[in-house]
């Protein structure tokens, strides 16, 4: 039984694509991190795709702490990004990232709808 009283859940492989993640702190990242913690605790495997924050390393020198394997079963993949409308704090995933997403999903062995390949 889980702390919330529910029976054991089947393990799932989950892919999440988000417009932002840590080290940026806002409502999306806070709720996303809580979701990742819960999914990790339940034993699910999660891959999260988010923008690359390496361009902000002067302000966030620890940005690498939030990439790769951050929790048991949770891996964060930073995607190549460009500044959005010239604002460094608004990284926008660029078109070249699409192939990275497909490759990482294939490695993750997540079922992908072939219509989108």
Helices and strands as residue ranges (DSSP letters): E 13-17, H 27-41, E 45-51, G 54-56, G 63-66, E 68-71, E 74-79, E 81-84, E 87-93, H 97-108, G 114-116
